[in-house]
Amino acid sequence: MIKSKCVIAAILLSTTLTGAAQPAAGFFQLEGQAPKLFANRDYEKLNALYQEISAIQERDKNGEARLEKFFQTFADNSFNHGMPPSTDLVAVGIDWVSTYPDSVAAAVYLGRVTGNAVRRIIHLDRTKPGVTENWAIQEGMINKALVQLERVRTQGATDAMWHATYLTLISLNGATSQRKLRAYSDALAKIPNPASDFFQSATNALDLRETKAFPELREMAALAAAKTSVREGMSMYAVVYITAIQSTYDLKVAPFGRNGANWPIMDTALSDLYQRYPSQDTQNLHPILACLAKDKARTAQLLLKLPADKVQDIWASWPGARQLYERCKGWALGPFKPTPTPQPGQEDDKLAMR
């Protein structure tokens, strides 16, 4: 999150949000109920639905938590989910927590829509010359949401959504990188089975474009892998660094430089990620990073597994790397030599020579 939460890494947008995978079984019976309940302001049933989904360990095919899906259906998009377009969603969140002050779902919802609203304010302040950021308004909004999260801290102790929202808000409120890392470590000690969306939120909370908190990033990636290795192998290490690389120019141009990832570990982590949650984005990103790591043999191996019709625009997204796909392919595999097209009569000549 960057004083405003970063856009989730492009690779993970496909891998964990919009990729080819279908919603988890039961989506339309559970998560899919949330928008209608929200439009009707049926907070009691939303609370009950949140509790029901909280008890489910199943994830979607891309490893995303069911509770993340729950909130995506009515909290994170630009429209107001059945309410009038002018509806103030922060005010709805305040109404929800006022009606159910001990609800974790209400506190998380208020935190998420508050984060969205604050990011919009920051964006407008940055795009309108001469406009000064109204820090008092932002801080007041954030502090209200944090007070409510603190109120349900005990109930949300093992809830990844509670911790992800807390990290978002303290980042927006100017927490130091060390404080964010402590909150992240505390969360990992309590959350039984964190999914990729938690690690994305935590990585974005480091606000790397502003803080350059690369030592904390390395520790965050190592802790992610250690926490989830039994189930996920090294794949969450990849999730942390993919998010950071895609949101931070310094890492994108030098992903394995002094401040970047360890290539041999990243190579294993990307393989583990693709094995568990295969996507064309990961299939493309892996050879890109192998090429940027100057691992010629691995780049060649990965490019040979990437069909031409699966090559994606992500190759063109690297700064200063015009025609990166062709450059990496030529470097790793050598120039392409097409098979000559037989001229009329040549086939007969070949047969005669046999």
N, C-alpha and C positions, 0 to 999 in steps of 0.2 A: 504494500500500500504505500505509499510515497507521500506523504501528506495527503494524498488522495490515493485510494487503492489503485494499483496498477491494473491495466487490462490483463486478464489472465493470458499467459503465454499462448501464442498462436498454435503452437504444437499441441498444447493441452486443450485448447478450445475444441479441437477436433477429437483429441484422445478421450477427453473426459466430459465434454459438454455436447458437442453437436456432431460427432463423428458418425461413422456408419452403424455403430452399435444401436440396438433398440433399447427402449426403456426396460428396466428390470421387471420380472414377472410380478403382476399385481399392481403395476403403476396406476392403471385407470381405476382400480378398486380402492387404492389408498392415496398416494400423492395426488392423483388426479382429482380427488374430491376437494382439495384445499381451495382452489380459486372460487368455486361456488359458495363454499362456507364463508370465505373472506368477503365476497361481494355482499353477502347477507349479514355480515358482522356477527356471525354465529361463533363467538369466541369460545364458548363452552365446548362445542364439537371440534373446533380447531385444536384446543388443548388436548382433548381426548385422542384425536388423530395423531398429534405429535407424540404422545405417550405410546401409542400403538406402534408407530413406525420406529420409535427409539428402541423398542425391544427386538427389532429385526436386524440381524447381523448381515443379511444378504446385501450385496451390492449389485450395481448394474454391470453389464459386460465390460465396461471400461473402468471398473473399480471405484466408481463414485458412490458416496454414501447416500442412503435413501433419504436422510434428513436434508441433505443438500438439495435433492430433487424437490422435496416438500417446499422449501423456501423459494426455489427457482420458479415454481409455478405461480407465485403471487407476490413476491417481494422484490425481485431483482430486475424486472423489465421496465421499459419506459412508459408503459400504459398502466392504467389503474384497475385492471382486472374486474371489470363489471361495475365499478363505481364511476361517477361523473369525472370527466377529464380534469376538472379543476380541484379534485379531492386532494387535500394535503395528507399524504401518507404518514408523515411524522405525527400529525394530529391523530390519525387512526391508531398508530402505535401507542400513543399516550392514552387514548381511550381504552385500548385493550389492557394495558398494564394497570390502569386505574380500576378497571372492572375485575381483573384477576392479577393482583399484585404479586402473587406467589407463583405465577406461571413462567416457566423457563421459555416456552415458545413465545410468549408475549415480549419478554425482555430481549430475546434474540431478534425478533422481528423489529422492535423499536431500534435496536442497535444497527441492524442492517439498513433500514430505510434512512436512519440518521446519517450513517456513513455515506449513502448515496447522495443525500441532500447536501452534505458538507462538501463533497467532491464537486458537485455542480457549482456551488458558490465559488470554490477555489478556481475552477475552470473559467467561469465568467470573469472573475477578477483578473485572471492572467490574459484573457483575450480582449479585454476592453482597456485600452491605454488610459491612464489617468485615474482608474478606479482603484481605490485602496481596499484591501481585504478587510472585511469586518470581523476581526478576530473575536470580539466579544460575543457576537451572535453565534459564531461557530463553536466557541468554547462552551457557551451556555447549552447549546444543543447536545454536544458530545457529553458534557458532564451529566446532563439529565439521563442520557442513555446509560452511562457508566454507573450512576447511582442505582438504576434499576437492575443492571447486571449484578452488581455487588449484593443487592438484596436477595438474589436467588443463587448466590455463589455456591452454597451448600447443595442445593438441588441440582445445580448444573456442574458439579465437580467432575463427573466422568463424561460430560457431554461435549463432544468435539465442536459442535456448533457454538456453544457458549464460549469456549476458549478462542475459537477463530474470530468471533465477533469482538471479544475483549481485545485481542491483539490488533484488530483493525482500528478500534476506537482509540486505544492508547497511542497508536502510531499517528493517527490524525491529530492527536492532542500533543504531539511533540515529545513522546517518550524517547529516551536514549536507546541506542542499539543494545547496550548491555541490559537495560531493563526489559526490552522486548525479548532478548535471548533468555533471560531468567523466567519470564512468563511462559515462553515456549517450552523450556525444560520442565517447568512445573506442570504444564499441560500434558506433556508426554508421560510424566510419571503417573498421571491419573486416568488418561483416556485409554481404555482397554484395546481398541483396535482402530487407530486413526487411518483415514482414507486419504487419497491423493488431494482432495479439495482442501483438507485441513493444511497440508503442507504447502499448497499454493498460496493460501491466505497468509500463512506464517512467513513465507518467503517475501511476498509482496509487502508485508508489514515492515520489513527491514528498510524499505524506502532507499534502495541502493543508489538510485540516481542522485539522491541528495546526500546520503550519509557515507557512501563508499564503505559500508560495513562488511568488507570482504572476509575478515577473520571470523566474524559472527556467522556469515554465510557458510563457511567451511564447517564450522561446528554444527550448524543447523543440519547440513546435509549428512554429516556423520551420525548425528543423533537420530535422524529420520531412518537411516539404514539400520542402525542398531536396534531401534524399537520394533521395526517391522520385518526383520530379516527372515524369521521363520515362515511367514506367509508370503512375503513379497520379494525375497531375495534382496538384491541391491536396487530394485526399481525405484524406491522412493528417493534415493540419492539422485537418480536421474530426474525425477519430478522437481526436486528443489532446484537443481541447476538449470534445467530447461526453463523453468519459470524465470529465474534470474537472468539467464542469457538473453531471452527474448525481450525482457523489459529494460535491459541495461546496456547502453551502447558500448561501454568499456569492455564488458564481458562478451558482447556479440562479436566485436572485432578481434578479441584475443581470449577465447573461452578457456584456453589452457596456459595462459600467461601467468605472471607472478600472482595475480589475484584470482585466478580461475580454478577450474576443476582439475582433478588428477585424471589424465586420459585413460590409463589402463582400468581404473575403477569405473570411469564413465562408460567405457566400452562394455564392460560387464553389466553395468546398470541398465544401459539401453537395451542390451540383449534380454535381460530379465523383464524389462518393461514390455518389450514387444512380444515376448513369449506369453506373458499373462494378459496383456491388453493390446492385441495387434491392431495397428492402424497404419494407414498410408503415410500419415505425418511422421510417425516414428521411423517408418521404413525409409523415408527421405532424410530425416534429420540425422540418422546414424551415419550414413556416408558423408554428409556435410561435415559433421564434427570430426570424423576420421581424417578427412582431407585437411581440415584446418589444424588438426593435430600432427599433420605431416606423417601419418602412418600409411605409407603407400600400399603395403600388402593388404592391410585391413580395408582400405578404401576400395581397392580392386575387388576384393571378395564381396563387399557389400554392394558395389555397383553392379556386379554380375547377377545379384539377386533382385535388382530393381528393374522391372520391365520398363521399357521406354514410355508406355502409356500410363505408367504410375508416377512418372516424374512430375513433381508439383511446383507451384510458384514459389514455395518457400526458399528454393535455391536462389531466386532473384532478390530476396529480401535482405541479403547480407550487404552492409555498406562497404563500398570500395571493392566489391567482388563481382564485377560485371561478368556475365556469362560463367558463373561459378561452376555450373554443372559441366559445361564443355571443358573448362580448364581442369577440373578434377578428373574428369573421365580421360582426357588426353594424357594427363600426368600419370595416372594410375594404370591405365590400360593401353596406352599408346594410341597413335592415330588410327582411326577406323579405316580399314581397307576393304571396300566393297568387292564382292565376288564378281568378276567380269561377266557381262552378259554374252552368251555364245552368239556368234555371228552365223548367218545362214551358211550351212554346209559344214560348220565346225563339228557338230555332233556326229555327222557321217564320217568325218576324218578320224575322230576319236575312236569310233567303232572299228574303223579299218585298221587302226594301230593295235587293237587288242588281239 
